[in-house]
């Protein structure tokens, strides 16, 4: 049985081949991708999922629901990040090794998935961080 897998990463991550390699080695035909749709890792993962026969779920920030004028610049993105985590069983994060700001989805999701894996006692291959 497949799982919902979030594939996320820093926009500074430049190793598209690592994402394709991970899909080739780890993706099951029943898996489903959940991602944020940003350029770089998110869009490359969506392309790989499509190649493997999946129609990914893209969760974008909802600025209509959380307007910048009322909630601030990062709020909609943070809410989107929570939705990605809540919609996924496993999170695979591709990190550039340097991006550390708290509003970055990698930081948020990796912390969340570590907690989820600890709670669930491990999920398939556990936390993935490349």
KENURO-606477 format. One line per 2 residues: number of its first residue (from 0); their letters; for each residue x, y, z of N, C-alpha, C, O, CB. Coordinates in nm, 2 decimals. Glycine has a CB too. Example, Ala and Ser with C-alpha at 12.3 -4.5 7.8 and 13.67 -1.06 7.14 Angstrom:
0> as> 1.32 -0.57 0.78 1.23 -0.45 0.78 1.32 -0.33 0.78 1.42 -0.33 0.85 1.13 -0.45 0.90 | 1.28 -0.22 0.71 1.37 -0.11 0.71 1.29 0.00 0.79 1.34 0.11 0.80 1.41 -0.06 0.57
END
This chain:
0> xx> 0.09 -0.12 0.00 0.00 0.00 0.00 0.09 0.12 0.00 0.19 0.13 0.08 -0.10 0.00 0.12 | 0.06 0.22 -0.08 0.14 0.34 -0.09 0.11 0.44 0.02 0.01 0.42 0.09 0.11 0.41 -0.23
2> xx> 0.19 0.54 0.03 0.18 0.64 0.13 0.18 0.78 0.06 0.23 0.79 -0.05 0.28 0.63 0.24 | 0.13 0.88 0.13 0.15 1.02 0.09 0.29 1.06 0.13 0.32 1.06 0.25 0.03 1.11 0.15
4> xx> 0.37 1.10 0.04 0.50 1.14 0.07 0.52 1.29 0.03 0.50 1.33 -0.09 0.61 1.05 -0.01 | 0.56 1.37 0.13 0.60 1.51 0.10 0.74 1.51 0.06 0.83 1.46 0.13 0.57 1.60 0.22
6> xx> 0.77 1.57 -0.06 0.91 1.60 -0.10 0.92 1.75 -0.10 0.85 1.82 -0.18 0.94 1.53 -0.24 | 1.01 1.80 -0.02 1.03 1.94 -0.01 1.18 1.98 0.00 1.26 1.89 0.01 0.96 2.00 0.12
8> xx> 1.21 2.10 -0.02 1.35 2.14 0.00 1.38 2.28 -0.02 1.29 2.36 -0.07 1.43 2.06 -0.10 | 1.50 2.32 0.01 1.55 2.45 -0.01 1.56 2.49 -0.16 1.60 2.41 -0.24 1.69 2.47 0.06
10> xx> 1.52 2.61 -0.19 1.53 2.65 -0.33 1.68 2.66 -0.37 1.71 2.66 -0.49 1.47 2.79 -0.35 | 1.77 2.66 -0.27 1.91 2.67 -0.30 1.97 2.53 -0.33 2.08 2.52 -0.38 1.98 2.73 -0.18
12> xx> 1.89 2.42 -0.31 1.94 2.29 -0.34 1.94 2.28 -0.50 1.84 2.30 -0.56 1.84 2.18 -0.28 | 2.06 2.24 -0.55 2.08 2.25 -0.69 2.10 2.11 -0.76 2.13 2.10 -0.87 2.20 2.33 -0.72
14> xx> 2.08 2.00 -0.68 2.11 1.87 -0.73 1.99 1.79 -0.77 1.94 1.70 -0.71 2.18 1.79 -0.62 | 1.94 1.83 -0.89 1.82 1.77 -0.94 1.83 1.62 -0.96 1.74 1.55 -0.94 1.78 1.84 -1.08
16> xx> 1.95 1.58 -0.99 1.98 1.44 -1.01 1.96 1.36 -0.88 1.92 1.24 -0.89 2.13 1.42 -1.06 | 1.98 1.42 -0.77 1.96 1.35 -0.64 1.81 1.32 -0.62 1.77 1.21 -0.57 2.01 1.43 -0.52
18> xx> 1.72 1.41 -0.67 1.58 1.39 -0.66 1.54 1.27 -0.75 1.46 1.19 -0.71 1.50 1.52 -0.69 | 1.58 1.28 -0.87 1.55 1.17 -0.97 1.60 1.04 -0.92 1.53 0.94 -0.93 1.61 1.21 -1.11
20> xx> 1.72 1.03 -0.86 1.78 0.91 -0.81 1.69 0.86 -0.70 1.67 0.74 -0.69 1.92 0.93 -0.77 | 1.65 0.94 -0.60 1.57 0.90 -0.49 1.44 0.84 -0.54 1.40 0.74 -0.49 1.54 1.02 -0.40
22> xx> 1.37 0.91 -0.64 1.25 0.85 -0.69 1.27 0.71 -0.76 1.20 0.62 -0.73 1.19 0.95 -0.80 | 1.38 0.70 -0.83 1.41 0.57 -0.89 1.44 0.46 -0.80 1.40 0.35 -0.82 1.53 0.59 -0.98
24> xx> 1.50 0.49 -0.68 1.53 0.39 -0.58 1.42 0.37 -0.48 1.41 0.25 -0.43 1.66 0.43 -0.51 | 1.34 0.46 -0.45 1.25 0.45 -0.34 1.10 0.46 -0.37 1.02 0.42 -0.29 1.28 0.56 -0.24
26> xx> 1.06 0.51 -0.48 0.92 0.54 -0.51 0.85 0.41 -0.54 0.90 0.33 -0.62 0.91 0.63 -0.63 | 0.74 0.38 -0.48 0.65 0.27 -0.51 0.54 0.32 -0.60 0.49 0.43 -0.59 0.59 0.20 -0.38
28> xx> 0.49 0.23 -0.68 0.39 0.27 -0.78 0.26 0.32 -0.72 0.18 0.39 -0.78 0.36 0.16 -0.88 | 0.24 0.29 -0.59 0.11 0.33 -0.52 0.14 0.46 -0.44 0.04 0.50 -0.37 0.06 0.22 -0.44
30> xx> 0.26 0.51 -0.43 0.29 0.63 -0.35 0.22 0.75 -0.42 0.19 0.75 -0.54 0.44 0.65 -0.34 | 0.20 0.85 -0.33 0.14 0.98 -0.38 0.22 1.09 -0.33 0.25 1.10 -0.21 -0.01 0.99 -0.34
32> xx> 0.26 1.19 -0.42 0.34 1.30 -0.38 0.25 1.42 -0.33 0.15 1.45 -0.39 0.43 1.35 -0.50 | 0.30 1.48 -0.22 0.24 1.60 -0.17 0.36 1.70 -0.16 0.46 1.67 -0.10 0.17 1.58 -0.03
34> xx> 0.34 1.82 -0.22 0.45 1.92 -0.22 0.39 2.06 -0.23 0.27 2.08 -0.25 0.55 1.89 -0.34 | 0.48 2.16 -0.22 0.44 2.30 -0.22 0.44 2.37 -0.35 0.38 2.48 -0.36 0.52 2.37 -0.12
36> xx> 0.50 2.31 -0.45 0.49 2.36 -0.59 0.59 2.47 -0.62 0.59 2.53 -0.72 0.36 2.41 -0.61 | 0.69 2.50 -0.53 0.79 2.61 -0.55 0.88 2.56 -0.66 0.89 2.44 -0.69 0.86 2.65 -0.42
38> xx> 0.96 2.65 -0.71 1.06 2.62 -0.81 1.17 2.54 -0.74 1.19 2.55 -0.61 1.12 2.74 -0.87 | 1.24 2.46 -0.81 1.35 2.37 -0.75 1.30 2.24 -0.71 1.23 2.17 -0.79 1.42 2.45 -0.64
40> xx> 1.33 2.20 -0.59 1.30 2.07 -0.54 1.15 2.03 -0.56 1.12 1.92 -0.61 1.33 2.06 -0.39 | 1.06 2.12 -0.52 0.92 2.09 -0.53 0.87 2.06 -0.67 0.81 1.96 -0.70 0.83 2.21 -0.47
42> xx> 0.91 2.14 -0.76 0.87 2.12 -0.90 0.94 2.00 -0.97 0.89 1.93 -1.05 0.90 2.25 -0.99 | 1.07 1.98 -0.93 1.14 1.87 -0.98 1.08 1.74 -0.93 1.06 1.64 -1.00 1.29 1.87 -0.94
44> xx> 1.04 1.74 -0.80 0.97 1.62 -0.75 0.84 1.59 -0.82 0.80 1.48 -0.84 0.95 1.64 -0.59 | 0.76 1.70 -0.85 0.64 1.68 -0.92 0.66 1.62 -1.06 0.58 1.54 -1.10 0.56 1.82 -0.93
46> xx> 0.77 1.66 -1.12 0.80 1.61 -1.25 0.83 1.46 -1.24 0.79 1.38 -1.32 0.92 1.68 -1.32 | 0.91 1.42 -1.14 0.95 1.28 -1.12 0.82 1.20 -1.08 0.81 1.09 -1.13 1.05 1.27 -1.01
48> xx> 0.74 1.25 -1.00 0.61 1.18 -0.97 0.53 1.15 -1.09 0.48 1.04 -1.11 0.53 1.25 -0.86 | 0.52 1.25 -1.17 0.44 1.23 -1.30 0.50 1.13 -1.39 0.43 1.05 -1.45 0.43 1.37 -1.38
50> xx> 0.64 1.12 -1.39 0.70 1.02 -1.47 0.67 0.88 -1.42 0.66 0.78 -1.49 0.86 1.04 -1.47 | 0.65 0.87 -1.29 0.62 0.75 -1.22 0.47 0.72 -1.21 0.43 0.63 -1.14 0.68 0.74 -1.08
52> xx> 0.39 0.80 -1.29 0.25 0.77 -1.30 0.16 0.84 -1.19 0.04 0.80 -1.18 0.23 0.63 -1.29 | 0.22 0.93 -1.11 0.14 0.99 -1.00 0.10 1.13 -1.05 0.18 1.20 -1.11 0.22 0.99 -0.87
54> xx> -0.02 1.17 -1.01 -0.06 1.31 -1.02 -0.05 1.38 -0.89 -0.14 1.36 -0.80 -0.21 1.32 -1.08 | 0.06 1.45 -0.86 0.09 1.50 -0.73 -0.01 1.61 -0.68 -0.08 1.67 -0.76 0.22 1.57 -0.73
56> xx> -0.02 1.61 -0.55 -0.10 1.72 -0.48 -0.01 1.83 -0.45 0.09 1.82 -0.38 -0.17 1.66 -0.35 | -0.04 1.95 -0.51 0.04 2.07 -0.49 -0.04 2.16 -0.39 -0.15 2.20 -0.42 0.07 2.14 -0.63
58> xx> 0.02 2.19 -0.28 -0.05 2.28 -0.18 0.03 2.41 -0.18 0.14 2.42 -0.14 -0.05 2.21 -0.04 | -0.04 2.51 -0.23 0.03 2.64 -0.24 -0.02 2.73 -0.12 -0.13 2.71 -0.07 0.00 2.71 -0.38
60> xx> 0.05 2.84 -0.09 0.00 2.93 0.02 -0.13 2.99 -0.03 -0.15 3.03 -0.14 0.11 3.04 0.04 | -0.22 3.00 0.07 -0.36 3.06 0.04 -0.36 3.21 0.08 -0.40 3.24 0.19 -0.47 2.98 0.11
62> xx> -0.31 3.29 -0.01 -0.31 3.43 0.03 -0.44 3.50 0.03 -0.46 3.61 0.08 -0.22 3.51 -0.07 | -0.54 3.43 -0.04 -0.68 3.49 -0.03 -0.74 3.47 0.11 -0.80 3.56 0.17 -0.77 3.42 -0.13
64> xx> -0.71 3.35 0.17 -0.75 3.32 0.31 -0.67 3.39 0.41 -0.72 3.44 0.52 -0.75 3.17 0.33 | -0.54 3.41 0.38 -0.45 3.47 0.48 -0.37 3.58 0.41 -0.25 3.57 0.38 -0.34 3.36 0.53
66> xx> -0.44 3.70 0.39 -0.38 3.81 0.32 -0.26 3.87 0.39 -0.26 3.88 0.52 -0.48 3.92 0.29 | -0.16 3.90 0.32 -0.04 3.96 0.37 -0.07 4.08 0.46 -0.01 4.10 0.57 0.06 3.99 0.26
68> xx> -0.16 4.16 0.41 -0.19 4.29 0.49 -0.24 4.26 0.63 -0.22 4.34 0.72 -0.30 4.37 0.41 | -0.31 4.15 0.65 -0.37 4.11 0.77 -0.28 4.02 0.86 -0.28 4.03 0.98 -0.51 4.05 0.75
70> xx> -0.22 3.92 0.79 -0.15 3.81 0.86 0.00 3.82 0.86 0.07 3.75 0.93 -0.19 3.68 0.81 | 0.06 3.91 0.77 0.20 3.92 0.76 0.25 3.84 0.64 0.18 3.75 0.58 0.27 3.88 0.88
72> xx> 0.37 3.86 0.60 0.43 3.80 0.48 0.44 3.65 0.48 0.42 3.58 0.38 0.56 3.86 0.45 | 0.48 3.59 0.60 0.51 3.45 0.60 0.39 3.36 0.65 0.40 3.23 0.64 0.62 3.42 0.69
74> xx> 0.28 3.41 0.70 0.18 3.33 0.76 0.12 3.23 0.66 0.10 3.11 0.70 0.07 3.42 0.82 | 0.08 3.27 0.54 0.02 3.18 0.45 0.11 3.06 0.42 0.07 2.95 0.41 -0.02 3.25 0.32
76> xx> 0.24 3.09 0.40 0.34 2.99 0.37 0.35 2.89 0.49 0.36 2.77 0.47 0.47 3.05 0.34 | 0.35 2.94 0.61 0.36 2.86 0.73 0.23 2.77 0.74 0.25 2.65 0.77 0.37 2.94 0.86
78> xx> 0.12 2.82 0.71 0.00 2.74 0.72 0.00 2.63 0.61 -0.04 2.52 0.63 -0.13 2.83 0.70 | 0.05 2.67 0.49 0.07 2.57 0.38 0.16 2.46 0.43 0.13 2.34 0.40 0.12 2.64 0.26
80> xx> 0.27 2.49 0.50 0.37 2.39 0.54 0.30 2.29 0.64 0.32 2.17 0.63 0.48 2.46 0.61 | 0.22 2.35 0.73 0.14 2.26 0.82 0.05 2.17 0.74 0.04 2.05 0.78 0.06 2.34 0.92
82> xx> -0.02 2.22 0.64 -0.10 2.13 0.56 -0.03 2.02 0.49 -0.08 1.91 0.48 -0.18 2.22 0.45 | 0.09 2.05 0.44 0.17 1.95 0.37 0.21 1.84 0.47 0.19 1.72 0.44 0.30 2.01 0.32
84> xx> 0.25 1.88 0.59 0.28 1.78 0.70 0.16 1.70 0.73 0.16 1.57 0.74 0.34 1.84 0.82 | 0.05 1.76 0.75 -0.08 1.69 0.79 -0.13 1.60 0.68 -0.20 1.50 0.71 -0.19 1.79 0.83
86> xx> -0.09 1.62 0.56 -0.14 1.54 0.45 -0.04 1.43 0.41 -0.07 1.35 0.32 -0.15 1.63 0.33 | 0.07 1.42 0.49 0.18 1.32 0.45 0.20 1.22 0.56 0.19 1.25 0.68 0.30 1.40 0.41
88> xx> 0.25 1.11 0.52 0.29 1.00 0.61 0.44 1.01 0.63 0.50 0.97 0.73 0.25 0.86 0.56 | 0.51 1.05 0.52 0.66 1.05 0.52 0.70 1.19 0.45 0.64 1.23 0.36 0.72 0.93 0.45
90> xx> 0.80 1.25 0.51 0.86 1.37 0.44 1.00 1.34 0.40 1.08 1.30 0.48 0.85 1.49 0.54 | 1.03 1.37 0.28 1.17 1.36 0.23 1.21 1.50 0.20 1.15 1.57 0.11 1.18 1.27 0.10
92> xx> 1.32 1.55 0.27 1.37 1.68 0.25 1.50 1.68 0.19 1.59 1.61 0.23 1.38 1.75 0.39 | 1.52 1.76 0.08 1.64 1.78 0.02 1.69 1.92 0.06 1.63 2.02 0.03 1.63 1.77 -0.14
94> xx> 1.81 1.93 0.12 1.86 2.05 0.19 1.99 2.09 0.13 2.07 2.00 0.09 1.87 2.03 0.34 | 2.01 2.22 0.12 2.14 2.27 0.06 2.25 2.27 0.16 2.36 2.30 0.12 2.11 2.41 0.01
96> xx> 2.22 2.24 0.29 2.33 2.24 0.39 2.35 2.37 0.46 2.43 2.38 0.55 2.45 2.19 0.33 | 2.28 2.47 0.41 2.31 2.61 0.47 2.19 2.68 0.51 2.19 2.76 0.60 2.39 2.69 0.36
98> xx> 2.07 2.66 0.44 1.95 2.74 0.47 1.90 2.70 0.61 1.87 2.58 0.64 1.85 2.71 0.37 | 1.89 2.80 0.70 1.85 2.76 0.84 1.74 2.85 0.89 1.70 2.84 1.01 1.97 2.77 0.93
100> xx> 1.69 2.95 0.82 1.59 3.04 0.87 1.46 2.96 0.91 1.42 2.87 0.84 1.56 3.15 0.78 | 1.39 3.00 1.02 1.28 2.93 1.07 1.16 2.93 0.97 1.08 2.84 0.98 1.24 2.98 1.20
102> xx> 1.15 3.03 0.89 1.03 3.04 0.80 1.05 2.94 0.68 0.96 2.92 0.60 1.01 3.18 0.75 | 1.17 2.88 0.67 1.20 2.79 0.56 1.12 2.66 0.58 1.12 2.61 0.69 1.35 2.76 0.54
104> xx> 1.05 2.61 0.48 0.97 2.49 0.49 1.05 2.37 0.53 1.00 2.28 0.60 0.89 2.46 0.37 | 1.18 2.37 0.49 1.26 2.25 0.53 1.28 2.25 0.68 1.26 2.14 0.74 1.40 2.26 0.46
106> xx> 1.31 2.36 0.74 1.33 2.36 0.88 1.20 2.32 0.95 1.20 2.23 1.04 1.36 2.50 0.93 | 1.09 2.37 0.91 0.96 2.34 0.97 0.92 2.20 0.96 0.89 2.13 1.05 0.85 2.43 0.92
108> xx> 0.93 2.15 0.83 0.89 2.01 0.81 0.98 1.90 0.86 0.93 1.80 0.91 0.88 1.99 0.66 | 1.11 1.93 0.86 1.20 1.83 0.92 1.18 1.81 1.07 1.18 1.70 1.12 1.35 1.87 0.89
110> xx> 1.16 1.92 1.14 1.13 1.92 1.28 1.00 1.84 1.30 0.99 1.76 1.39 1.12 2.06 1.34 | 0.90 1.87 1.22 0.77 1.81 1.24 0.78 1.66 1.21 0.72 1.58 1.28 0.67 1.87 1.14
112> xx> 0.85 1.62 1.10 0.86 1.48 1.07 0.94 1.40 1.17 0.91 1.28 1.19 0.91 1.46 0.93 | 1.04 1.46 1.23 1.12 1.39 1.33 1.02 1.36 1.45 1.03 1.25 1.50 1.24 1.48 1.38
114> xx> 0.94 1.45 1.48 0.84 1.43 1.59 0.74 1.32 1.55 0.71 1.23 1.63 0.77 1.56 1.63 | 0.70 1.32 1.42 0.60 1.22 1.38 0.66 1.08 1.37 0.59 0.99 1.41 0.55 1.26 1.24
116> xx> 0.78 1.07 1.33 0.85 0.94 1.32 0.87 0.89 1.46 0.85 0.77 1.49 0.98 0.95 1.25 | 0.91 0.98 1.55 0.93 0.93 1.69 0.80 0.89 1.75 0.80 0.79 1.82 0.99 1.05 1.78
118> xx> 0.69 0.95 1.72 0.56 0.92 1.77 0.51 0.79 1.71 0.46 0.70 1.78 0.46 1.03 1.74 | 0.53 0.77 1.58 0.48 0.65 1.51 0.57 0.53 1.52 0.54 0.42 1.48 0.46 0.69 1.36
120> xx> 0.69 0.55 1.58 0.79 0.44 1.59 0.85 0.41 1.46 0.90 0.30 1.44 0.72 0.32 1.64 | 0.86 0.50 1.37 0.92 0.48 1.24 0.82 0.46 1.13 0.73 0.38 1.14 1.02 0.36 1.25
122> xx> 0.85 0.52 1.01 0.76 0.50 0.90 0.84 0.47 0.78 0.92 0.54 0.73 0.68 0.64 0.87 | 0.82 0.35 0.72 0.89 0.30 0.61 1.04 0.32 0.63 1.11 0.25 0.70 0.84 0.36 0.48
124> xx> 1.10 0.42 0.56 1.24 0.44 0.57 1.27 0.55 0.66 1.39 0.59 0.67 1.30 0.47 0.43 | 1.18 0.60 0.74 1.20 0.70 0.84 1.22 0.84 0.78 1.17 0.87 0.67 1.33 0.67 0.92
126> xx> 1.30 0.92 0.85 1.32 1.06 0.81 1.43 1.06 0.70 1.54 1.00 0.72 1.37 1.15 0.93 | 1.40 1.12 0.59 1.50 1.13 0.48 1.54 1.28 0.47 1.46 1.37 0.45 1.44 1.08 0.35
128> xx> 1.67 1.30 0.48 1.73 1.43 0.46 1.85 1.42 0.38 1.96 1.36 0.43 1.75 1.50 0.60 | 1.85 1.47 0.26 1.97 1.46 0.17 2.02 1.60 0.15 2.12 1.62 0.08 1.94 1.40 0.04
END
